[in-house]
Amino acid sequence: MAGSSISNNKNDNKGENSEEYNKEKEEMKEISLASLNPMHQSSLWPQLDLTRAAIKGNWEERNPTILLPNQSDDISHLAVDIGGSLIKLVYFSRHEEHSPDDKRKISIKKRFGISNGSRRSYPILGGRLHFVNFETGKLDECLDFISSKQLHLGGLDSPSWHSGTRPHDNPIIIKATGGGAYKFADVFKERLGVSLDKEDEMACLVAGANFLLKAIRHEAFTHMEGEKEFVQIDHNDLFPYLLVNIGSGVSMIKVEGDGKFQRVSGTNVGGGTYWGLGRLLTKCKSFVELLELSQQGDNSNVDMLVGDIYGGMDYSKIGLSASTIASSFGRTIAETKELLDYRPEDISLSLLRMISYNIGQISYLNALRYGLKRIFFGGFFICGHAYTMDTISFAVHFWSKGQAQAMFLRHEGFLGALGAFMSYEKHGLDVLRAHQLVERFPMGFPYVGGKIHGPPLGDLREKISWMEKFVQKGTEITAPVPMAPPGTTGMGGFERPSSRGIALRSDASAALNIGVLYVVPTLEEFPLLADPKTYEPNTIDLSDHSELEYWFMVLSEHLPDLVDKAVAGEGGTDDAKRRGDAFARAFSAHLARLMEEPAAYGKLGLANLLELREECLREFQFVDAYITIKKRENEASLAVLPDLLIELDGMNEEERLLALIEGVLAANIFDWGSRACVDLYHKGTIIEIYRMSRKKMQRPWRVDDFDMFKKRMLGCGDKKLAPYRRALLFVDNSGADVVLGMLPLARELLKRGTEVVLVANSLPALNDVTANELPEIVAEAAKHCDVLRKAAEAGGLLVDAMVSIDDGLVGNSTSIPLMVVENGCGSPCIDFRQVSSELAAAAKDADLIILEGMGRALHTNFNAFFKCDVLKLAMVKNQRLAEKLFNGNIYDCVCRFEPGGELR
């Protein structure tokens, strides 16, 4: 931050209420606010308008919110990397992902001391980081895209765009890197009226790599024998590492920290060598064509192998197999053929292997020389090409004798553009961590038959129109979000042997898709995880292809019913039908893409699949597909709640506790995401099904730790244990599940002196209840129960019982509070690496967690461990899942109690 330092020495005679002291304090505010502008030294940069700037709230607060009422918000959020073959764009769009604070949120923030906006002061307070590329030969398309979205002016969502207040006396600056930043500078100036500020290419590569490796959880991966495996990098143990950038030549960069790097080596034999020699020897007109050609080659037709020298035998004494290349192109020495007698495919593959092996070897030797543990490869030469990555990986593995691994980056094509973006002095990305970034995969381009058919798609209307256009032509939509350059990895799907006789795929499925990074600074890591570094939310391993096929089948079969509910929930209008059809085709395309390449969107788990479905629904503007059903089931369940509470109150405490757990398990049968449960709805009303489920509750359950939980709750004999201080109850479905299952259990905990926090989804998912819906449900239930009414008053859930906003909207009752917080999710599952700030705050004093439902307790977190006691409750509504987890059957029940910190 520019600006003078502020002396903290005060005259002892200045009282805190004196006029002189207050004047000094105001001056300090002005100086501090002025120092916020990192670009004040240059008139070329858009300026922060600090006129009438003010601190919101208490100046003494550690991270107060600063209001800039006159700021036009027109600082550019676009950077470009213009290479010889591709133009890469990284741009930031401002989108707040939350609704305005309602009374529940204000109450929660006041109670748990959460400041407005976020719990830290971030330059970027929510938005999306986009990655887009264009062929350099289609520069006009790129410029049209920038212009259409007004990216050079801060974007269409910029206040300056809507208000027309952008100042025109200052030139617009865009950060750029790559050779094209010099070559096309005049074109950008003429078409867009912008100046390109050229950034050092190597510095940008390093800055981009550092950010990705710190902030993206599964950014790095290995690639051996056609198999990708994602690697979790501890950002506290990242440095030093070797970054190998393979462009026309090769640079090897020792990276020791942010801004600390040195080019330690390199070679002139790189991507340009492959392209140049390939063009001369095969007459290929493009790098893409040359790569595709290699996929059909057999390099043994031109390379001299160890077996050619030793009569088909291995040279086992020094560990060389017969198929190892002894001399690239060496076979041609002993033959009288001319160039035209050799297949171009074989020549291309031999070239690829020769260059890749050498780069891999030199890279490892440099890593060895400088004592570097990790080697990351990037650059246009790789292009997501499976065989290139396999060849480099084999070389590193061979020369290191298995002690080192080659690693690659999902966003490797965007390192330079991302680094250029970060060269803005107020980019705000360096403070972000993995739990504050969510990658999503909306439809990006019109992509059919392995090719991109035009510029990126814009609004929903464009997406639907494009899909209908190709559906009418009878063309299958194969992948909705390709971000690798079209054709760089081929489209064949064929296989051919490697040097070791291993079948490798080298087709389109090798490419990794790049999504949109949603920046959500208010997401936090759940503080009660026993070990965040080893935490894995997904229970089912989808790397097992049979598991993958099964769950894809389940989701596909459920799709028509989901579309029907979504369309019916919006009145069955023609518009809803069009959107429903488009959603079904888009999600089917996602499934097809993932079936082709399970790692296409990063590390894949069942939770990721379910989240993808909900995001796809929201993309086509189906906000709450089951809203009508949820309201109906809530009303039906609330009608019988009073009788259930009377029944429970007539039992002794042991009988009641068992009945409460049975009630939770029985009510968990209502799940519109389960085909078996959907079929049950045709056999009776919701109350009839609930009663039937209760009658069938017989112990022992498939997983039955009820007696352990009872001992902790009720004690043993005369020995009574202190009640839990605060319990977090993660609720699942609307209707009977929450009303007849979880609310009575919450009531019991409240009666025992335990604060209860009901944790629900931030966004709708199937028939799951949301945090916005819960206060109304609790208010209705409280009409029939004094315990719930007093607790809801104390927790700020009943509007009539609240005090004024100035006093924080905290209930005026002295009873044990019942509160509601959102979890930060919009999925049937939950990943505790990314939860809302209000849930993280509520968890700090909690000593009991209750996870309810298949999504939160079985599909995810079944094997998760926490610092406090946890009770996992669910009815299994899928036969395969029951068999997989504990050799069980559909409708088996799980009551798993784990004391805090205990491992099983």
N, C-alpha and C positions, 0 to 999 in steps of 0.2 A: 504494500500500500504506500502510495506516495504521500508526502506531507510531513510537516515537522512533528517531532515528538512533543508530547504534552507533559509539562512538569506536574508532578503530584504534590509538590511542596506547598503547603498552605500556611498563611499567617495565622499563628495561634490565636490572634485576637478576633479572627473572623468567625462569628457564630454561624451555625448552619441555617439560621433563619434571618441572618442579616442581609441587608440590601446588596452589599458588596459581594457577599458569598453567592447569592442567587444570580447576580450579574455574571460572575466568573463561571458559574455552572452553565448558564446559557451560552457563553462564549465557547466553553468546552464542547457543548453539543454541536455548535456550528462548525468548529474545527474538525470534530470527529466525522460529521456528515460530509464535509468537503473532502476528507481523506478517503471516502468511499469511492470516489471517481478515479479509477486507475488509468484513465485515458486523458487526463486533463492537460498533459504536457504537449499533446499533438492536436492541432486544429483539424487534422484530416479525419480523426475518429469521431463518430457520433458521440455526443456528450450526454452524460446523465444530467437532467435538469433538476437541480437541487432547490429551486425556488419553492418556498413554503414547506420545505422538508420538515418532518416532525417525528418525534418518537411516540409510538402508540403505546399507551399504558405507562408503566412505571419505569423511569429512567434508570433506577437502581437495578432493574432486572438484568440478569447476566446477558441474555441475547434478545434484547427488545426488538419488536417489529418496527421497521422504518418505513414511513409512508412518503412516497414521492408523488404528490398529486398532479404535478405538471409534467411528469416523465412520459414522453411519447412512446417509450419502449421500442425504439426503432434500431437498436443495436443489432447488427447483422448476426444471424445465427446460421450461416451457410459457409461451408468450406469445400474446395474442390481439389482433386488430384488428377491432373491431366497427363495421362501417359500416352505412349505411342499407339496403343491399341484400345485402351479403355479410358473413359472419364468416370471417376468415382466422386459421388456427392455424399456428404454427410450434412444433414441440416436438422435443426431443432425446432419443433413446433410447440407452442405454449398451450397446453391443455390441462386444466385442473381436473383431477379425477374424482373429486368429491363434491357433494351437494353442500349448500350453505348449512352452517351449524344450526340444528334444531335445538329445542330445549333439553332433550336427552343428552346431546353431545356437549352442550354448554355445561350441564350439570356434571358430567363425567370429567370434563377438562378441569373444572374447578376442584372437584373432589381429589383428583389424582395429580393436580399441579401441572397439567399439560398446557403449554403456551399455545396461542393461536398460530396457525400455519404449520409449524413443525416444532419439534423439540430442539432443533438447532437452527442457526441462521444460515440458510443456503442461498447462494446467488440464483439458483434455478429452483423454483418452488413447484415443480410438477410439469410434466410435458412428455414429449416423445422425441427420441433420437432416431432419425430415418437414414437408411442406407440405400442408395440408388446408383446404378451404373448405366452408362451408355457407351456404344462403340464410338471411338474418337472420329471415325469417318461420318458419323451422324451427329455432328456437333450442333446442327440446327435443331434437332429434336431435343437435345439437352437444354439449349437456350430457351426453346419454347416452353419446356417444362418449368424451368426456373421462373420465367415470366408469368406463366399461368397461375402459379402459386405465390407469386410476388415474394419469393424467398430472399431476393436481394434487398427487399424493403422490410424484412422482418417477418414476412409471411402474412397470409390472409387473416390470421387470427391476431395480428398485431393491432393494438389500439390506434396506432398512427394510420394504418390502412383504412380502418373504418371511419376515423374522424377526419381524415385528410389533413392532419396537422404536421405531417413530416416536413422538416425544414429542408429547403432546396439549395441553401447557400454552401453546404458542406458536401464534398464528393463522397460517394459511397465506396467503401472499401470491403473487398472480399478476400479472405485468406486463401492462398492457393499454393500448390507444390507440384512438382513434376515438370518435365521439359515443356509441356504444352502451356504452362503458365507464362512462359516467355513467348512461345510461338503464336498463341491465340489471344494475347493480351489486348490487341487492338480490336479484335472481333467482339470480345466481352464489352469493351468500352463503347463500341459503335451500337451494338444491339441492346445492351442493358444499361448503359451509362454508368458502369462500375469500373473501378480500378482494381487490378489484382495485386495484392501484397504478397510477394513471393517469399515463401518460407523454405529453409534448408531441408532438402529431401530426407537426408539421413536423420536429422533431429526429429522430423515428423514421424518417420517410421518407428523410432524408439519411443517417442511419446505415445503413439497409438498403441504399440505393443504393451507398454507398461500399464496403460489404462485398462486394456482388455484383460490382461492377466490378473489384475487386481480386482476388477469390478464384475467380470462375467464368470459365473460359477463353473460352467463347463465349456470354457473357451478353448482349452488345449486338448488335443487328442493324439493318440498314436495310431499308426496305420500299418499293420503287418498282415501279410497273406490275405489281403482283401478285407480284413476286419478292423473296424474302428473301435477304439476304447477311449472314453473320455477320462481325462486326468484332472483331479482336483489339486489346484495349486494354492498353497498357503501364502497369501500376499505378504505375510511377515517373514517368509523365508524364500522370497522370489529371487533376490539378487545374490551373487552375480549370475548372468546367463549369457549364452552366445546367440545372437540373432543373425541368421543367415538369410540375406535378401537376394533372391535369384531373379534378376532382371535380365537385361542384355548381357551384362557381366554379373559377377557375384561379389557382394561385399559381406564380410564377416565382422560383426560388431560386438565387442565386449561391452555389455551393459551392466553398470555397477549401481545404478540408482536413477532416480528421476533427474534428468538433465545431465547425468554422468555416464558418458559412453566414449568408446574409442574404436575406430576402425583398425582392427589388428591384422587383418589379412584379406585375401580375396583372390579371385582368378578371372582371367579374361575368357575362360571357357564357361559360358553360361547359356541363358535362353537365346541370346542372339546367335551364338554358335550353332545351336540346334536348328534354329529357324533358317539361318543363312546356308549352312551345309545341306540342310534338308531341301531347301528351295533349289539349290544347284543340282542335287543328286536325284530328286524325285519330281521336280517341276511343280510341286505344290505351290499354290498362290497365297496361302495364308497359314499362320501358326495353328489355327483351329483345324484346318484340313490336314496338316502334318500330324497333329496329335491323333486325329481320328484314324488316320492311315496306320499308325503304330499299333492300334488295337487289333488289327487283323494280321499282324506280322509274326514271323518266326525268325528270331535273330540267329538261330543256329545255322541258318543257310548262308550267313555272311561272317559270323564270328567264329574264331577258333576257340574251341572248348578244351578243357583239360583232358577230356576223354578222347579228343582227336589226336592228342599227343601221346597218350598212354594206352592206346588201343581199346578205348571204351571203358577203361578202368578208372576208379578214383585214385587220386594221389593222397591216400589216407594218412600217410606219415606226417604231412603238414596240414591236414584237415581240409583238403580241397576235393570236392565231389567232381564226378566226371562232367557234370553239367555246368560247372563254374567257367566263366569266360576267362580264357587265358590271354586272348588278344582280340580286341574289338576290330572287326573287319579283317582279321588275320586269315580267315578261310579263303578269302579271295586271292591270296598270294599264290596258292597252289593250283588255281583254276585258270583256264584260258578264256573265261567268259568276258564279255564286254558289259558296260554299265547297263545297257538296255536288256541284258539277259537276266538281270536280278530284279526281283519283285520290289517295287517301291515300298510296299508294306514292311518287308524285312529290313530294308535300309533304314526306314524311319525308326523302327523299334531298336535296331542296333545303335543308332545315334542316341536315342533317348537313354538307353541303358549306359552307354559309354559316359555320357555327360553326367547323368544322375549318380552313377557309382563314384565318379571322381569328386563331385561336389560333396557327397556324403563322407568320403574318406578324408578329404582336406578339412571338412568341418570338424570331424571327430578329433583329428590331430591337433587342431587349434584349441578345441575344448580341453584336450589333454594337456597341452602346453601351458594353458592359463588356469588349469585346475577348476574348470567350470562343470557343474553337475548337469546342467540342462542345455539342450540345443533346440531352438525353435526355428523353423523354416517358413519362409514366406516369399512372395513375389509372383509375377505373372507367369513364370515358368511352371509353377505348380498348378494353378487354375483348378484346384479340386480334382485333378486327374489321378485316379486311383493307382494306376500303374507307376506313375512318377513317384508318388508318395511311398509305394511299396519298395521301389528300387532304392530310393534314398534311405529308407528305414533298414533295408537289408544291408546296405553298405555300412551304416553306423553300427548295426548289430554285429556284423562280421568283424570289423576292424577293432571294435571294443571288446570282442569276445563276450558279448551279451551284457557288458557292464554299463552301457549307455543306450539311450533311446532317442530316436528322432521324434520330435513333436511338431505338430502343425496347429494352426489357428483357424477357427471357423470364420473369423472376419479378416483373414489375412489379406484379402484384396483391398481392404479399406484402411489399412494401417496408416498410409500417408495422409489420406483425407481426414481421418480422425485426429491425427497428430496436428494437422493444419488447423482444424477446428479448435483444438486445445491451445493453440498459440494465441487465440484471443485472450486478452488479459483478464476477462471476467467470464470465462466459459462455465465455471461452476462444477465441472465434472470431477475435479481431483478430490473433492470431499466425499464423493459418493462411494458406496460399497455394494457388494453383491446383493445384499438383502434389500437394497433400494432400487434395483433394476429388475424389471419384469419384461421378458421377451415374448412378444405375441406375433402371430403370423396371419395378418389380414391378406386378402387378395391383392397382389401388387401389380402384376402385368397380365395382359391377355396372352396366355401361354397354352398352346395346343400342339400336339404332335411333336413335342420336343423343340419347338421354336417360339420365340416371342413375336407376337403379331402387332406390334405397335408400342407406343409410349406407355408409361405407368398409368393405371386406371385411377380416376379421380374419385368422384362421389359415388354413392350407392346406386344412383340412376345409371351411371356408366357401367358399373359392374353387372347389374341385372341385364341391361341391354346387350352387353357383350356375350353373356352366357346364353341368352335366348337366341342370339344370332347363330352361335355355333351349334346349339342344340337343334335348331331348325335344319341345319345342314347335315345333321346326323353325325357330327364329329364328337368324339369323346374328349371331355375336358380332363387332362391328365395330371396337371399340377397347378395349383393356384398361386404359388409364391416363388417362382424361380428367381434367384438373384445372381447365380453364376452366369457368366457370359454364355449365350446360347451356343450350343454345339461344342463347347470346349472339352466336354467329357464324353462326347459321342452319344449315340442313341441306340446302339445295337442290342445290348443285352446278351451278347455272345460271351463265351469263355474260351480261354486258351491257356496252355500250360506255361508255368514260369520255369526259371532255370532249375528249380528244385522239384519239378513235377507237380507243383501245387496249382490248382485251378484258381485263377484270379478273375474277378469281374472288373471290367474297365469301361463301364458304360455310364449312362446318364445318372444311374443311381448313386454314383460316387459323389456327385455334387452335393454340397451342404447348402441348405436354404438359409438366408439371412432375413430375420424378422425385423420388427420395429421394437426398439428398446424404450419401454415406458419408464420414465424417471419418476419415482414415487418416494420422495425423501422421508415421508412419514411412516414408511414401513421399517420395522425393526426386527431384530432377532429375538425370539422368545427367550426371556431370561431364565426360565426354569428347565431348559434342556440340560441334561446331565453332561453331555459332551458335544457341543455344536459341530466340532470338526469331524466327528465320525457319524453324526446324525444322517440317516437316510430315510426320507418319508415313505417311499414306495415299498410295499411289502411284496408285491408280485414282480418278478424279474422278467421283463418283456424281451430280454436278449434271447430267451428261449423262443424259437420261431413258432412252435406249436401254441405257446401261450399267446403270442402276438396274433396269430390267426384266429384263435378262439375269441379274444376280446374284440377284434375287428368285426367278427361275425355278430357278436352280441350288440355292438353299437350300430351296425348296419341294420339289423333286424328291428331295433328299437326306433330307428329313424322315422318311418312313416307315422307311427303313433305320436312321436314328438312333434312332427310337423303339423299333424291334425290338431293337437292341443294348442300349439302356438297360433295357428290361423284362427281357430275357434275363439281363443282368448282375445282376439282383436276384431270379433264380429264377423269373421268369414268374408271380409271384403275382397274385392278383386286385387287391390293393392297388397293385402296380406297374403293372398294366394300366390302372387308373383314372387313376393319376398320369401315365402315358405319354400317354393320350388327352387329358387336360387340358393337358399341356405342348404337344402338337401344336396344339391349338386356340388356346391362348394365343399361341404363337409365330406362328401363321398370322395371328392378329389384329394382332400387332405389324407384320407385313409389310404387311397390308392398310392399316394406319394410315399407315405410311411411304410406301406407294405413293400414297396420297391426298395426303399432305403430307410430302415428304422431309425438311423442316426441323423436323418436329414434336418431335423429341427433341434438337434442337440441330444443329450441323454434322454431316453424315452422311458417313462414309467406309466402305469395305469392312471395315476393322478394327472399326468400331463395330457393324456388323451381326453379325460373327462373335462379338464379345464379348456382344452382346445374346442370341444363341442360347445361349451357355454360361450366362449369368446366369439365363435362363429355365429351363434344365435344373435348375440348383441351387435355384431357387425351388420347384420341384416335387420337391425332395429326391432328385434323381438326382446323386449326388456324383461318380461316376466311371463313365460309361456303358460304357467300353471296358476296364474293369479285367481282365476274364477274358481278353480277346484280348491285352492287353498282357503279361500273365504268360506266356501260351503262347508269344508271339513272342520274348520275352526268353529263355526257356529254350531255344528252338530255336536262337537266334543264339549264345548262350553256348556251346552244344555244339560249334560249329564254329570258334569264335574261336581256340583254340590252333593249329589247322592254318593259319589265315590268318596268324597272327603268325610262324609258322615260315617260311611262304612269303615274307613281307615281309623277314624277316631275311636271306634268301638273296640279296637284291638289292643292287646298289650304291646310293649315296645318291640319285642322280638318278632311277633307275628306281623306287626306293622312294617318293620324294616324289610322283612322278606317279601311282603305283599308289594311294597314300593318298588323293589328291584324287579320282581315279577312283572309289575305294571309297566316299567320302562321297557323291558324286553318284549313284552306282549305288544305294546303300542308301536314298537319299532318295525312291526310288520308292514306298516303303511309306507311304501316306497314306490313312487311312480317310475323310478329308474330300474326296477326289477321286473322282468317279464312275468315271473311267477306271481308276484304280488299284484301286478296289473290284472292278471286273470282272476284273482280273488275278488276284485271289485264287482265282478259280475255275479257273485254268489251271495251277496247280502249287503246291508247298509254298513256304514263305517262302524257303528256301535255294535252291530251283530258280529262283525269280523273281530273286533277288539275283544268282545266277551268270549268268543270261541278260542281266540289265541290265549286268553288268560286261563281258560279251563285246561288247556293242553300243557301248561307250564308244570313240568315235573322234574325234580332234581333226582340225581345229579345232572347238571347241564354238561355240555361237551367240554367247556372250560369253566370250572366251578370253584371260585375262590371266595364265595359268599361268606363262609364261616370266618375267614381272615378279616374280611371287611367288617363283619358284625362285631368281632372282638375289638377292633379298633374303635368302632362307633360306640358300642355299649359297654365295653370293658369285660372283665371276667370275674364273676362272683362279686365280692365287695370292692374289688379294685376297679375304680372308674378312671378313665383317662380324660384329660381336658378336651373340650370340643375343638374342632378345627377352627382356626381364626377366619379364614376366607376360602371359599370353594369356588372354583371356576367350572361351570357346567356348560360344556360344549353341546348345544342342542342340535337336533337333526331336522326332522320333517315337521311340517305344519300339521294341524289337526290333532288326532288322538296322540300322536307321538309326543308333542310338546305339552299339550293340555292335560292329558290323562296320565302321561308318563313322567316327564321331567318336572313339571310344575309341582305335583305332589311331593316329589323327592326334594325339590328346593324348599318347599314349605317345612318339611321335616328338619332339614338342616337349620333353617331359620329358628325354629322352635328350640333347637338345641344351642342357640347362641352363635351360630356361624354366619358370617356375612356371605351372601350368595351373589355371584356375578354370572348372569346368563350370557353366554358368548354365542353369537349367531353370525351368519354370513353378512358381509357388507353388500353383496349383490345377489340377486336371485339365481338359483340353480335348481332345476327340476321343481319339486314341491318342498324344498328346504325353506324353513322359516328364516326371515331376515331380521336384522337388528332394528330396522325401521318398523317392522310389523309387530315385534314383541311387546312394546309398551301398550298398544291397544289390547292385545290378548291378555296381558297381565291386569290391565284396568278392568276388563270384563270379569276376569276370574276373581279379582279383589272385591267385587260387589257381593260375593257369596262367602267371603272368608276374611275375618278380622286380621289373621296373621299375615296374609298376603297384602291386605290393604295397608296396614301399618308399615310393613317392610317396603312396600312400593312408595309410600309417602316419604319414608326415610331415604330411599334411593333416588328420589326425584322423578319417579315415573308417573305420578298422578299430578296433573297440572294444577288442579284446585288446591292441592296441599303444598304447593311450592311457594317460596318467598320470591322476592323480586330478582330480576336479572343482576342488578347491582350487587346483590348479596350472593350471587353465584347459582341461583336456582337449585340449591341443595334443599332437600326436604326438611321441614321444620320439626319432624318427629324425632324422638330420642330412641326409637326402636332400632333393632338390627336391620341394616339396609338390604334391599333386593335391588340389584342394579343390572343394566343391560349394556354390553359393549359389543362393537362390531369386531370381526376377526381379521378384516383386511382381504378376505377371499371372496371369490364368486364361483365357487366350485363345490361339489359334494365332498371333496377331500380337503385336507389342510396340510400345508407345508410350514412347519414351525420356524423355518429359517426366514420367513417373510410374514409378519403379522402386523396388525395396526398398532400405532403408538399407544392408543388407549388400552388395548389388550396387554401390551407389554407393561404399561404402568400399573394396571390392575393386578398383574401377576406377581409383582414384587413382594407383596405381603401374603400371597396365597400359599396354603400348605396342603391343598387337596385339588386334584384335577379329575373331572369325570368326563371321559370321552364317550360319546354315545353315537351309535350308528355305524353301518358298514364302511362308509367313506372315510370317516375320521378315526375309527378304531380298528378297522380291519384292512381295507385297501391301503390306507396309510397309517403309520404309527403303531401297528400291532407289535413291532419289535423295538419301538422307541423307548428310551429311558429318560426319566426326569429327576430333578433334585428333590421333589416332594412326592407324597403319596399320589398314586393315580389308579383310578378305577375305569376299566374299559368294558363297556356294555354294548352288546349288539346281537341282533338275530341275523343269522346267515341266510341270505335269500338267493344264493347262487350255489348250485351243486358242485361245480368245478372248484370254486373258491373254498368251499367246506372241505373238499377232499385234499386240496393243496395245502391248506393250513394245518389241519389236524385229523386228516382221514375221517372227516365227518360227513354229515348229510345236510341237505337243504332244511331250513328252519331250526337247525341246531342253535343253541344259545351260548353266548360267551359272557362270562362274568370274571374278568381277570383283574385281580388286585395286586399292585406292586408297591411296597413301601418305598419311600423316597431313597433314591440312590442304589437300590438293590438291583442286581443283574441276575437274569435267569439263564 
